[in-house]
Amino acid sequence: MAPTTWDTVHRRGEVLRAVVHEANARRDGILPTDLPGVAETFDDDFALLAALALRWHTRLAGHIERALMDTPTDLEHAVLTAWRETAAELDGVRRILDAYTEQPTSEEMATALRTSRRKDRLMLAAMAGRAGVGDQRAERVGRALEEQARAAYVPTSAVGQDPRHRATDEPTRHASFVGRLKAALVA
């Protein structure tokens, strides 16, 4: 195995961005392995799928963090909004992950995708303030939150344009975290 260099990391990132772009354009749930550089960059479908799962998870975590800063008094709403924003941004990736979770091509893939989805659900439950990560009911709570977010998600609409992507009483935006925290304490 060749040593990892900055060039290989950079190339991997470029290829992964192209895969994400193509997946989002196609939105067919099929792993776009036909793109230039994919076969040279990723050992197999499993490696590419793992990279997409990591991309989804990190993007979801970032959206949750941002949503919690914007809506610190309604944790559940923030988490649901973050899931829908991530799904809107990575719709093709979400479709691929769902398709391969439904029909994995190997037991290793099935285990990895179950683990990935479990971690997403634990994060949803914990960040919504509904269960701790070590809580036995956390995965069940996270599953319910994911299902609620999916039920309100409209794949063809842009986030922010569909009223289901916003709270009915949207909080006032403040310039700083301290401003938002003060507003939450006053409310």
Beta strands, then each sheet from edge to edge (+ up, - down):
end
